[in-house]
Amino acid sequence: MPTWKLILLFVAWVFASVMIAVVTAILATEILRAVGIVESGESSYTVALNAVFGVVLVVLVAVPFVFRRRFTSHEPPPGA
């Protein structure tokens, strides 16, 4: 696969990871608010939101690198 395609796919993966991380952070923080761990409008809400977002984003962006060997085939392509 050409390098430019890999770069384009990685950029698309990062964009999708950001969107997933935003939604996950909002849902997780709202669950924490409902449980009573954080309060709306307080700094604890912002810290929880940013922490969940950061952790989820780092994990999602790392997935292609962590599972790289699992997704690559060591067999030659068909017809080669």
PDB file with SEQRES, HELIX, SHEET and CRYST1 records, atoms N, CA, C and O in Angstrom:
SEQRES   1 A   80  MET PRO THR TRP LYS LEU ILE LEU LEU PHE VAL ALA TRP          
SEQRES   2 A   80  VAL PHE ALA SER VAL MET ILE ALA VAL VAL THR ALA ILE          
SEQRES   3 A   80  LEU ALA THR GLU ILE LEU ARG ALA VAL GLY ILE VAL GLU          
SEQRES   4 A   80  SER GLY GLU SER SER TYR THR VAL ALA LEU ASN ALA VAL          
SEQRES   5 A   80  PHE GLY VAL VAL LEU VAL VAL LEU VAL ALA VAL PRO PHE          
SEQRES   6 A   80  VAL PHE ARG ARG ARG PHE THR SER HIS GLU PRO PRO PRO          
SEQRES   7 A   80  GLY ALA                                                      
HELIX    1 AA1 THR A    3  VAL A   35  1                                  33    
HELIX    2 AA2 SER A   43  VAL A   66  1                                  24    
HELIX    3 AA3 ARG A   68  PHE A   71  1                                   4    
CRYST1    1.000    1.000    1.000  90.00  90.00  90.00 P 1           1          
ATOM      1  N   MET A   1       0.858  -1.172   0.000  1.00  0.00           N  
ATOM      2  CA  MET A   1       0.000   0.000   0.000  1.00  0.00           C  
ATOM      3  C   MET A   1       0.902   1.232   0.000  1.00  0.00           C  
ATOM      4  O   MET A   1       1.864   1.297   0.766  1.00  0.00           O  
ATOM      5  N   PRO A   2       0.598   2.206  -0.851  1.00  0.00           N  
ATOM      6  CA  PRO A   2       1.427   3.415  -0.901  1.00  0.00           C  
ATOM      7  C   PRO A   2       1.382   4.197   0.426  1.00  0.00           C  
ATOM      8  O   PRO A   2       0.395   4.155   1.160  1.00  0.00           O  
ATOM      9  N   THR A   3       2.459   4.891   0.697  1.00  0.00           N  
ATOM     10  CA  THR A   3       2.588   5.649   1.942  1.00  0.00           C  
ATOM     11  C   THR A   3       1.502   6.711   2.079  1.00  0.00           C  
ATOM     12  O   THR A   3       0.975   6.918   3.172  1.00  0.00           O  
ATOM     13  N   TRP A   4       1.162   7.383   0.989  1.00  0.00           N  
ATOM     14  CA  TRP A   4       0.167   8.449   1.077  1.00  0.00           C  
ATOM     15  C   TRP A   4      -1.195   7.916   1.503  1.00  0.00           C  
ATOM     16  O   TRP A   4      -1.958   8.609   2.175  1.00  0.00           O  
ATOM     17  N   LYS A   5      -1.500   6.664   1.103  1.00  0.00           N  
ATOM     18  CA  LYS A   5      -2.773   6.061   1.516  1.00  0.00           C  
ATOM     19  C   LYS A   5      -2.747   5.740   3.019  1.00  0.00           C  
ATOM     20  O   LYS A   5      -3.739   5.934   3.720  1.00  0.00           O  
ATOM     21  N   LEU A   6      -1.614   5.256   3.492  1.00  0.00           N  
ATOM     22  CA  LEU A   6      -1.490   4.971   4.921  1.00  0.00           C  
ATOM     23  C   LEU A   6      -1.631   6.247   5.754  1.00  0.00           C  
ATOM     24  O   LEU A   6      -2.289   6.248   6.794  1.00  0.00           O  
ATOM     25  N   ILE A   7      -1.017   7.314   5.292  1.00  0.00           N  
ATOM     26  CA  ILE A   7      -1.125   8.590   6.005  1.00  0.00           C  
ATOM     27  C   ILE A   7      -2.566   9.083   6.002  1.00  0.00           C  
ATOM     28  O   ILE A   7      -3.073   9.547   7.023  1.00  0.00           O  
ATOM     29  N   LEU A   8      -3.217   8.982   4.855  1.00  0.00           N  
ATOM     30  CA  LEU A   8      -4.618   9.412   4.747  1.00  0.00           C  
ATOM     31  C   LEU A   8      -5.525   8.571   5.646  1.00  0.00           C  
ATOM     32  O   LEU A   8      -6.423   9.106   6.296  1.00  0.00           O  
ATOM     33  N   LEU A   9      -5.296   7.263   5.686  1.00  0.00           N  
ATOM     34  CA  LEU A   9      -6.085   6.394   6.553  1.00  0.00           C  
ATOM     35  C   LEU A   9      -5.837   6.712   8.027  1.00  0.00           C  
ATOM     36  O   LEU A   9      -6.766   6.675   8.833  1.00  0.00           O  
ATOM     37  N   PHE A  10      -4.596   7.024   8.382  1.00  0.00           N  
ATOM     38  CA  PHE A  10      -4.298   7.365   9.777  1.00  0.00           C  
ATOM     39  C   PHE A  10      -4.965   8.687  10.165  1.00  0.00           C  
ATOM     40  O   PHE A  10      -5.484   8.812  11.274  1.00  0.00           O  
ATOM     41  N   VAL A  11      -4.955   9.655   9.280  1.00  0.00           N  
ATOM     42  CA  VAL A  11      -5.635  10.927   9.562  1.00  0.00           C  
ATOM     43  C   VAL A  11      -7.131  10.690   9.748  1.00  0.00           C  
ATOM     44  O   VAL A  11      -7.744  11.266  10.647  1.00  0.00           O  
ATOM     45  N   ALA A  12      -7.714   9.856   8.913  1.00  0.00           N  
ATOM     46  CA  ALA A  12      -9.141   9.532   9.058  1.00  0.00           C  
ATOM     47  C   ALA A  12      -9.387   8.811  10.381  1.00  0.00           C  
ATOM     48  O   ALA A  12     -10.391   9.069  11.044  1.00  0.00           O  
ATOM     49  N   TRP A  13      -8.485   7.911  10.774  1.00  0.00           N  
ATOM     50  CA  TRP A  13      -8.613   7.191  12.039  1.00  0.00           C  
ATOM     51  C   TRP A  13      -8.540   8.150  13.221  1.00  0.00           C  
ATOM     52  O   TRP A  13      -9.308   8.019  14.174  1.00  0.00           O  
ATOM     53  N   VAL A  14      -7.619   9.115  13.167  1.00  0.00           N  
ATOM     54  CA  VAL A  14      -7.494  10.093  14.252  1.00  0.00           C  
ATOM     55  C   VAL A  14      -8.759  10.937  14.336  1.00  0.00           C  
ATOM     56  O   VAL A  14      -9.245  11.207  15.434  1.00  0.00           O  
ATOM     57  N   PHE A  15      -9.298  11.354  13.204  1.00  0.00           N  
ATOM     58  CA  PHE A  15     -10.534  12.139  13.205  1.00  0.00           C  
ATOM     59  C   PHE A  15     -11.685  11.340  13.815  1.00  0.00           C  
ATOM     60  O   PHE A  15     -12.439  11.865  14.635  1.00  0.00           O  
ATOM     61  N   ALA A  16     -11.820  10.086  13.423  1.00  0.00           N  
ATOM     62  CA  ALA A  16     -12.868   9.241  13.990  1.00  0.00           C  
ATOM     63  C   ALA A  16     -12.633   9.017  15.484  1.00  0.00           C  
ATOM     64  O   ALA A  16     -13.586   8.980  16.263  1.00  0.00           O  
ATOM     65  N   SER A  17     -11.383   8.869  15.882  1.00  0.00           N  
ATOM     66  CA  SER A  17     -11.050   8.682  17.296  1.00  0.00           C  
ATOM     67  C   SER A  17     -11.430   9.904  18.124  1.00  0.00           C  
ATOM     68  O   SER A  17     -11.911   9.771  19.249  1.00  0.00           O  
ATOM     69  N   VAL A  18     -11.216  11.083  17.573  1.00  0.00           N  
ATOM     70  CA  VAL A  18     -11.603  12.320  18.284  1.00  0.00           C  
ATOM     71  C   VAL A  18     -13.110  12.351  18.487  1.00  0.00           C  
ATOM     72  O   VAL A  18     -13.581  12.682  19.575  1.00  0.00           O  
ATOM     73  N   MET A  19     -13.862  12.014  17.462  1.00  0.00           N  
ATOM     74  CA  MET A  19     -15.323  12.033  17.579  1.00  0.00           C  
ATOM     75  C   MET A  19     -15.809  11.000  18.609  1.00  0.00           C  
ATOM     76  O   MET A  19     -16.692  11.294  19.415  1.00  0.00           O  
ATOM     77  N   ILE A  20     -15.239   9.815  18.578  1.00  0.00           N  
ATOM     78  CA  ILE A  20     -15.618   8.781  19.548  1.00  0.00           C  
ATOM     79  C   ILE A  20     -15.229   9.214  20.953  1.00  0.00           C  
ATOM     80  O   ILE A  20     -15.986   8.999  21.900  1.00  0.00           O  
ATOM     81  N   ALA A  21     -14.055   9.820  21.099  1.00  0.00           N  
ATOM     82  CA  ALA A  21     -13.596  10.261  22.418  1.00  0.00           C  
ATOM     83  C   ALA A  21     -14.481  11.373  22.982  1.00  0.00           C  
ATOM     84  O   ALA A  21     -14.740  11.405  24.185  1.00  0.00           O  
ATOM     85  N   VAL A  22     -14.943  12.276  22.130  1.00  0.00           N  
ATOM     86  CA  VAL A  22     -15.834  13.352  22.588  1.00  0.00           C  
ATOM     87  C   VAL A  22     -17.136  12.772  23.121  1.00  0.00           C  
ATOM     88  O   VAL A  22     -17.581  13.130  24.211  1.00  0.00           O  
ATOM     89  N   VAL A  23     -17.742  11.883  22.356  1.00  0.00           N  
ATOM     90  CA  VAL A  23     -19.018  11.288  22.773  1.00  0.00           C  
ATOM     91  C   VAL A  23     -18.838  10.473  24.046  1.00  0.00           C  
ATOM     92  O   VAL A  23     -19.658  10.559  24.960  1.00  0.00           O  
ATOM     93  N   THR A  24     -17.771   9.683  24.110  1.00  0.00           N  
ATOM     94  CA  THR A  24     -17.509   8.873  25.296  1.00  0.00           C  
ATOM     95  C   THR A  24     -17.264   9.741  26.524  1.00  0.00           C  
ATOM     96  O   THR A  24     -17.750   9.432  27.612  1.00  0.00           O  
ATOM     97  N   ALA A  25     -16.517  10.819  26.354  1.00  0.00           N  
ATOM     98  CA  ALA A  25     -16.224  11.706  27.476  1.00  0.00           C  
ATOM     99  C   ALA A  25     -17.501  12.358  28.011  1.00  0.00           C  
ATOM    100  O   ALA A  25     -17.687  12.462  29.223  1.00  0.00           O  
ATOM    101  N   ILE A  26     -18.373  12.793  27.113  1.00  0.00           N  
ATOM    102  CA  ILE A  26     -19.622  13.424  27.539  1.00  0.00           C  
ATOM    103  C   ILE A  26     -20.499  12.407  28.275  1.00  0.00           C  
ATOM    104  O   ILE A  26     -21.038  12.703  29.342  1.00  0.00           O  
ATOM    105  N   LEU A  27     -20.639  11.217  27.705  1.00  0.00           N  
ATOM    106  CA  LEU A  27     -21.465  10.189  28.355  1.00  0.00           C  
ATOM    107  C   LEU A  27     -20.906   9.790  29.719  1.00  0.00           C  
ATOM    108  O   LEU A  27     -21.650   9.702  30.695  1.00  0.00           O  
ATOM    109  N   ALA A  28     -19.605   9.550  29.785  1.00  0.00           N  
ATOM    110  CA  ALA A  28     -18.994   9.128  31.052  1.00  0.00           C  
ATOM    111  C   ALA A  28     -19.096  10.224  32.108  1.00  0.00           C  
ATOM    112  O   ALA A  28     -19.365   9.934  33.273  1.00  0.00           O  
ATOM    113  N   THR A  29     -18.887  11.466  31.720  1.00  0.00           N  
ATOM    114  CA  THR A  29     -18.974  12.567  32.677  1.00  0.00           C  
ATOM    115  C   THR A  29     -20.408  12.774  33.153  1.00  0.00           C  
ATOM    116  O   THR A  29     -20.639  13.091  34.320  1.00  0.00           O  
ATOM    117  N   GLU A  30     -21.361  12.598  32.259  1.00  0.00           N  
ATOM    118  CA  GLU A  30     -22.757  12.716  32.683  1.00  0.00           C  
ATOM    119  C   GLU A  30     -23.149  11.582  33.624  1.00  0.00           C  
ATOM    120  O   GLU A  30     -23.940  11.785  34.545  1.00  0.00           O  
ATOM    121  N   ILE A  31     -22.607  10.405  33.399  1.00  0.00           N  
ATOM    122  CA  ILE A  31     -22.846   9.303  34.346  1.00  0.00           C  
ATOM    123  C   ILE A  31     -22.237   9.635  35.703  1.00  0.00           C  
ATOM    124  O   ILE A  31     -22.855   9.397  36.741  1.00  0.00           O  
ATOM    125  N   LEU A  32     -21.024  10.185  35.693  1.00  0.00           N  
ATOM    126  CA  LEU A  32     -20.393  10.596  36.953  1.00  0.00           C  
ATOM    127  C   LEU A  32     -21.211  11.687  37.649  1.00  0.00           C  
ATOM    128  O   LEU A  32     -21.296  11.712  38.877  1.00  0.00           O  
ATOM    129  N   ARG A  33     -21.812  12.584  36.866  1.00  0.00           N  
ATOM    130  CA  ARG A  33     -22.654  13.635  37.444  1.00  0.00           C  
ATOM    131  C   ARG A  33     -23.913  13.031  38.051  1.00  0.00           C  
ATOM    132  O   ARG A  33     -24.347  13.439  39.129  1.00  0.00           O  
ATOM    133  N   ALA A  34     -24.500  12.059  37.356  1.00  0.00           N  
ATOM    134  CA  ALA A  34     -25.726  11.424  37.856  1.00  0.00           C  
ATOM    135  C   ALA A  34     -25.463  10.642  39.139  1.00  0.00           C  
ATOM    136  O   ALA A  34     -26.320  10.575  40.020  1.00  0.00           O  
ATOM    137  N   VAL A  35     -24.283  10.057  39.239  1.00  0.00           N  
ATOM    138  CA  VAL A  35     -23.921   9.302  40.434  1.00  0.00           C  
ATOM    139  C   VAL A  35     -23.583  10.252  41.587  1.00  0.00           C  
ATOM    140  O   VAL A  35     -23.703   9.882  42.755  1.00  0.00           O  
ATOM    141  N   GLY A  36     -23.165  11.464  41.259  1.00  0.00           N  
ATOM    142  CA  GLY A  36     -22.848  12.445  42.289  1.00  0.00           C  
ATOM    143  C   GLY A  36     -21.371  12.635  42.535  1.00  0.00           C  
ATOM    144  O   GLY A  36     -20.982  13.259  43.522  1.00  0.00           O  
ATOM    145  N   ILE A  37     -20.543  12.110  41.656  1.00  0.00           N  
ATOM    146  CA  ILE A  37     -19.095  12.257  41.834  1.00  0.00           C  
ATOM    147  C   ILE A  37     -18.627  13.641  41.397  1.00  0.00           C  
ATOM    148  O   ILE A  37     -17.739  14.218  42.026  1.00  0.00           O  
ATOM    149  N   VAL A  38     -19.207  14.179  40.335  1.00  0.00           N  
ATOM    150  CA  VAL A  38     -18.870  15.527  39.868  1.00  0.00           C  
ATOM    151  C   VAL A  38     -20.122  16.392  39.856  1.00  0.00           C  
ATOM    152  O   VAL A  38     -21.242  15.882  39.817  1.00  0.00           O  
ATOM    153  N   GLU A  39     -19.921  17.706  39.890  1.00  0.00           N  
ATOM    154  CA  GLU A  39     -21.036  18.662  39.872  1.00  0.00           C  
ATOM    155  C   GLU A  39     -20.971  19.500  38.598  1.00  0.00           C  
ATOM    156  O   GLU A  39     -19.887  19.908  38.182  1.00  0.00           O  
ATOM    157  N   SER A  40     -22.111  19.756  37.982  1.00  0.00           N  
ATOM    158  CA  SER A  40     -22.163  20.600  36.792  1.00  0.00           C  
ATOM    159  C   SER A  40     -21.694  22.003  37.130  1.00  0.00           C  
ATOM    160  O   SER A  40     -22.040  22.549  38.178  1.00  0.00           O  
ATOM    161  N   GLY A  41     -20.903  22.583  36.235  1.00  0.00           N  
ATOM    162  CA  GLY A  41     -20.427  23.941  36.425  1.00  0.00           C  
ATOM    163  C   GLY A  41     -19.223  24.054  37.344  1.00  0.00           C  
ATOM    164  O   GLY A  41     -18.696  25.153  37.519  1.00  0.00           O  
ATOM    165  N   GLU A  42     -18.782  22.990  37.918  1.00  0.00           N  
ATOM    166  CA  GLU A  42     -17.612  23.000  38.812  1.00  0.00           C  
ATOM    167  C   GLU A  42     -16.373  22.555  38.037  1.00  0.00           C  
ATOM    168  O   GLU A  42     -16.472  22.020  36.933  1.00  0.00           O  
ATOM    169  N   SER A  43     -15.216  22.786  38.633  1.00  0.00           N  
ATOM    170  CA  SER A  43     -13.974  22.389  37.975  1.00  0.00           C  
ATOM    171  C   SER A  43     -13.856  20.864  37.898  1.00  0.00           C  
ATOM    172  O   SER A  43     -13.192  20.340  37.004  1.00  0.00           O  
ATOM    173  N   SER A  44     -14.494  20.151  38.825  1.00  0.00           N  
ATOM    174  CA  SER A  44     -14.430  18.688  38.787  1.00  0.00           C  
ATOM    175  C   SER A  44     -15.072  18.138  37.520  1.00  0.00           C  
ATOM    176  O   SER A  44     -14.624  17.121  36.990  1.00  0.00           O  
ATOM    177  N   TYR A  45     -16.106  18.794  37.035  1.00  0.00           N  
ATOM    178  CA  TYR A  45     -16.774  18.373  35.802  1.00  0.00           C  
ATOM    179  C   TYR A  45     -15.817  18.519  34.619  1.00  0.00           C  
ATOM    180  O   TYR A  45     -15.697  17.617  33.790  1.00  0.00           O  
ATOM    181  N   THR A  46     -15.142  19.661  34.552  1.00  0.00           N  
ATOM    182  CA  THR A  46     -14.197  19.914  33.468  1.00  0.00           C  
ATOM    183  C   THR A  46     -13.018  18.957  33.525  1.00  0.00           C  
ATOM    184  O   THR A  46     -12.574  18.451  32.495  1.00  0.00           O  
ATOM    185  N   VAL A  47     -12.514  18.710  34.719  1.00  0.00           N  
ATOM    186  CA  VAL A  47     -11.387  17.791  34.868  1.00  0.00           C  
ATOM    187  C   VAL A  47     -11.792  16.384  34.439  1.00  0.00           C  
ATOM    188  O   VAL A  47     -11.041  15.713  33.731  1.00  0.00           O  
ATOM    189  N   ALA A  48     -12.965  15.936  34.859  1.00  0.00           N  
ATOM    190  CA  ALA A  48     -13.441  14.604  34.473  1.00  0.00           C  
ATOM    191  C   ALA A  48     -13.638  14.513  32.963  1.00  0.00           C  
ATOM    192  O   ALA A  48     -13.256  13.520  32.343  1.00  0.00           O  
ATOM    193  N   LEU A  49     -14.228  15.540  32.378  1.00  0.00           N  
ATOM    194  CA  LEU A  49     -14.463  15.565  30.936  1.00  0.00           C  
ATOM    195  C   LEU A  49     -13.145  15.482  30.173  1.00  0.00           C  
ATOM    196  O   LEU A  49     -13.011  14.683  29.246  1.00  0.00           O  
ATOM    197  N   ASN A  50     -12.179  16.300  30.558  1.00  0.00           N  
ATOM    198  CA  ASN A  50     -10.882  16.308  29.878  1.00  0.00           C  
ATOM    199  C   ASN A  50     -10.104  15.023  30.109  1.00  0.00           C  
ATOM    200  O   ASN A  50      -9.436  14.534  29.198  1.00  0.00           O  
ATOM    201  N   ALA A  51     -10.178  14.475  31.304  1.00  0.00           N  
ATOM    202  CA  ALA A  51      -9.441  13.246  31.606  1.00  0.00           C  
ATOM    203  C   ALA A  51      -9.981  12.067  30.802  1.00  0.00           C  
ATOM    204  O   ALA A  51      -9.210  11.303  30.221  1.00  0.00           O  
ATOM    205  N   VAL A  52     -11.292  11.921  30.768  1.00  0.00           N  
ATOM    206  CA  VAL A  52     -11.885  10.819  30.010  1.00  0.00           C  
ATOM    207  C   VAL A  52     -11.583  10.989  28.526  1.00  0.00           C  
ATOM    208  O   VAL A  52     -11.237  10.023  27.846  1.00  0.00           O  
ATOM    209  N   PHE A  53     -11.713  12.208  28.026  1.00  0.00           N  
ATOM    210  CA  PHE A  53     -11.413  12.470  26.618  1.00  0.00           C  
ATOM    211  C   PHE A  53      -9.968  12.103  26.291  1.00  0.00           C  
ATOM    212  O   PHE A  53      -9.711  11.431  25.292  1.00  0.00           O  
ATOM    213  N   GLY A  54      -9.031  12.537  27.119  1.00  0.00           N  
ATOM    214  CA  GLY A  54      -7.617  12.273  26.867  1.00  0.00           C  
ATOM    215  C   GLY A  54      -7.284  10.798  26.880  1.00  0.00           C  
ATOM    216  O   GLY A  54      -6.564  10.312  26.008  1.00  0.00           O  
ATOM    217  N   VAL A  55      -7.800  10.084  27.861  1.00  0.00           N  
ATOM    218  CA  VAL A  55      -7.512   8.653  27.963  1.00  0.00           C  
ATOM    219  C   VAL A  55      -8.101   7.892  26.773  1.00  0.00           C  
ATOM    220  O   VAL A  55      -7.421   7.069  26.160  1.00  0.00           O  
ATOM    221  N   VAL A  56      -9.343   8.164  26.454  1.00  0.00           N  
ATOM    222  CA  VAL A  56      -9.992   7.456  25.343  1.00  0.00           C  
ATOM    223  C   VAL A  56      -9.301   7.788  24.022  1.00  0.00           C  
ATOM    224  O   VAL A  56      -9.114   6.904  23.186  1.00  0.00           O  
ATOM    225  N   LEU A  57      -8.921   9.040  23.824  1.00  0.00           N  
ATOM    226  CA  LEU A  57      -8.257   9.431  22.581  1.00  0.00           C  
ATOM    227  C   LEU A  57      -6.910   8.726  22.430  1.00  0.00           C  
ATOM    228  O   LEU A  57      -6.601   8.207  21.358  1.00  0.00           O  
ATOM    229  N   VAL A  58      -6.118   8.705  23.482  1.00  0.00           N  
ATOM    230  CA  VAL A  58      -4.808   8.047  23.415  1.00  0.00           C  
ATOM    231  C   VAL A  58      -4.969   6.554  23.132  1.00  0.00           C  
ATOM    232  O   VAL A  58      -4.226   5.992  22.328  1.00  0.00           O  
ATOM    233  N   VAL A  59      -5.924   5.921  23.780  1.00  0.00           N  
ATOM    234  CA  VAL A  59      -6.144   4.484  23.566  1.00  0.00           C  
ATOM    235  C   VAL A  59      -6.583   4.219  22.124  1.00  0.00           C  
ATOM    236  O   VAL A  59      -6.071   3.302  21.481  1.00  0.00           O  
ATOM    237  N   LEU A  60      -7.511   4.999  21.622  1.00  0.00           N  
ATOM    238  CA  LEU A  60      -8.001   4.776  20.260  1.00  0.00           C  
ATOM    239  C   LEU A  60      -6.944   5.061  19.199  1.00  0.00           C  
ATOM    240  O   LEU A  60      -6.850   4.329  18.214  1.00  0.00           O  
ATOM    241  N   VAL A  61      -6.155   6.104  19.382  1.00  0.00           N  
ATOM    242  CA  VAL A  61      -5.120   6.421  18.399  1.00  0.00           C  
ATOM    243  C   VAL A  61      -4.028   5.346  18.412  1.00  0.00           C  
ATOM    244  O   VAL A  61      -3.400   5.096  17.383  1.00  0.00           O  
ATOM    245  N   ALA A  62      -3.801   4.715  19.552  1.00  0.00           N  
ATOM    246  CA  ALA A  62      -2.761   3.694  19.662  1.00  0.00           C  
ATOM    247  C   ALA A  62      -3.181   2.339  19.096  1.00  0.00           C  
ATOM    248  O   ALA A  62      -2.324   1.486  18.863  1.00  0.00           O  
ATOM    249  N   VAL A  63      -4.460   2.121  18.872  1.00  0.00           N  
ATOM    250  CA  VAL A  63      -4.950   0.807  18.420  1.00  0.00           C  
ATOM    251  C   VAL A  63      -4.246   0.306  17.155  1.00  0.00           C  
ATOM    252  O   VAL A  63      -3.831  -0.853  17.134  1.00  0.00           O  
ATOM    253  N   PRO A  64      -4.088   1.114  16.099  1.00  0.00           N  
ATOM    254  CA  PRO A  64      -3.419   0.581  14.905  1.00  0.00           C  
ATOM    255  C   PRO A  64      -1.979   0.145  15.168  1.00  0.00           C  
ATOM    256  O   PRO A  64      -1.494  -0.790  14.532  1.00  0.00           O  
ATOM    257  N   PHE A  65      -1.296   0.805  16.091  1.00  0.00           N  
ATOM    258  CA  PHE A  65       0.086   0.450  16.379  1.00  0.00           C  
ATOM    259  C   PHE A  65       0.175  -0.769  17.291  1.00  0.00           C  
ATOM    260  O   PHE A  65       1.064  -1.606  17.129  1.00  0.00           O  
ATOM    261  N   VAL A  66      -0.729  -0.867  18.231  1.00  0.00           N  
ATOM    262  CA  VAL A  66      -0.719  -1.998  19.161  1.00  0.00           C  
ATOM    263  C   VAL A  66      -1.077  -3.296  18.445  1.00  0.00           C  
ATOM    264  O   VAL A  66      -0.482  -4.339  18.712  1.00  0.00           O  
ATOM    265  N   PHE A  67      -2.039  -3.233  17.546  1.00  0.00           N  
ATOM    266  CA  PHE A  67      -2.506  -4.434  16.856  1.00  0.00           C  
ATOM    267  C   PHE A  67      -1.940  -4.569  15.441  1.00  0.00           C  
ATOM    268  O   PHE A  67      -2.489  -5.313  14.629  1.00  0.00           O  
ATOM    269  N   ARG A  68      -0.872  -3.874  15.142  1.00  0.00           N  
ATOM    270  CA  ARG A  68      -0.310  -3.871  13.792  1.00  0.00           C  
ATOM    271  C   ARG A  68       0.022  -5.281  13.304  1.00  0.00           C  
ATOM    272  O   ARG A  68      -0.320  -5.637  12.177  1.00  0.00           O  
ATOM    273  N   ARG A  69       0.673  -6.076  14.125  1.00  0.00           N  
ATOM    274  CA  ARG A  69       1.060  -7.425  13.698  1.00  0.00           C  
ATOM    275  C   ARG A  69      -0.145  -8.337  13.508  1.00  0.00           C  
ATOM    276  O   ARG A  69      -0.120  -9.240  12.672  1.00  0.00           O  
ATOM    277  N   ARG A  70      -1.185  -8.104  14.275  1.00  0.00           N  
ATOM    278  CA  ARG A  70      -2.381  -8.943  14.147  1.00  0.00           C  
ATOM    279  C   ARG A  70      -3.091  -8.686  12.816  1.00  0.00           C  
ATOM    280  O   ARG A  70      -3.674  -9.599  12.231  1.00  0.00           O  
ATOM    281  N   PHE A  71      -3.037  -7.432  12.341  1.00  0.00           N  
ATOM    282  CA  PHE A  71      -3.750  -7.070  11.115  1.00  0.00           C  
ATOM    283  C   PHE A  71      -2.928  -7.276   9.849  1.00  0.00           C  
ATOM    284  O   PHE A  71      -3.485  -7.217   8.752  1.00  0.00           O  
ATOM    285  N   THR A  72      -1.635  -7.512   9.960  1.00  0.00           N  
ATOM    286  CA  THR A  72      -0.814  -7.710   8.771  1.00  0.00           C  
ATOM    287  C   THR A  72      -0.685  -9.194   8.477  1.00  0.00           C  
ATOM    288  O   THR A  72      -0.642 -10.024   9.386  1.00  0.00           O  
ATOM    289  N   SER A  73      -0.625  -9.503   7.228  1.00  0.00           N  
ATOM    290  CA  SER A  73      -0.512 -10.891   6.797  1.00  0.00           C  
ATOM    291  C   SER A  73       0.933 -11.153   6.388  1.00  0.00           C  
ATOM    292  O   SER A  73       1.559 -10.333   5.716  1.00  0.00           O  
ATOM    293  N   HIS A  74       1.446 -12.293   6.796  1.00  0.00           N  
ATOM    294  CA  HIS A  74       2.805 -12.664   6.422  1.00  0.00           C  
ATOM    295  C   HIS A  74       2.809 -13.556   5.189  1.00  0.00           C  
ATOM    296  O   HIS A  74       3.861 -14.022   4.752  1.00  0.00           O  
ATOM    297  N   GLU A  75       1.646 -13.785   4.641  1.00  0.00           N  
ATOM    298  CA  GLU A  75       1.532 -14.583   3.429  1.00  0.00           C  
ATOM    299  C   GLU A  75       1.605 -13.661   2.215  1.00  0.00           C  
ATOM    300  O   GLU A  75       1.174 -12.511   2.286  1.00  0.00           O  
ATOM    301  N   PRO A  76       2.145 -14.154   1.107  1.00  0.00           N  
ATOM    302  CA  PRO A  76       2.167 -13.309  -0.090  1.00  0.00           C  
ATOM    303  C   PRO A  76       0.753 -13.087  -0.617  1.00  0.00           C  
ATOM    304  O   PRO A  76      -0.111 -13.951  -0.465  1.00  0.00           O  
ATOM    305  N   PRO A  77       0.518 -11.936  -1.232  1.00  0.00           N  
ATOM    306  CA  PRO A  77      -0.827 -11.679  -1.776  1.00  0.00           C  
ATOM    307  C   PRO A  77      -1.171 -12.672  -2.877  1.00  0.00           C  
ATOM    308  O   PRO A  77      -0.276 -13.213  -3.526  1.00  0.00           O  
ATOM    309  N   PRO A  78      -2.461 -12.918  -3.092  1.00  0.00           N  
ATOM    310  CA  PRO A  78      -2.871 -13.883  -4.123  1.00  0.00           C  
ATOM    311  C   PRO A  78      -2.388 -13.422  -5.510  1.00  0.00           C  
ATOM    312  O   PRO A  78      -2.487 -12.245  -5.855  1.00  0.00           O  
ATOM    313  N   GLY A  79      -1.882 -14.343  -6.268  1.00  0.00           N  
ATOM    314  CA  GLY A  79      -1.428 -14.054  -7.609  1.00  0.00           C  
ATOM    315  C   GLY A  79      -0.001 -13.540  -7.674  1.00  0.00           C  
ATOM    316  O   GLY A  79       0.477 -13.184  -8.751  1.00  0.00           O  
ATOM    317  N   ALA A  80       0.692 -13.496  -6.532  1.00  0.00           N  
ATOM    318  CA  ALA A  80       2.064 -12.979  -6.535  1.00  0.00           C  
ATOM    319  C   ALA A  80       3.061 -14.092  -6.749  1.00  0.00           C  
ATOM    320  O   ALA A  80       4.266 -13.844  -6.780  1.00  0.00           O  
TER     321      ALA A  80                                                      
END                                                                             
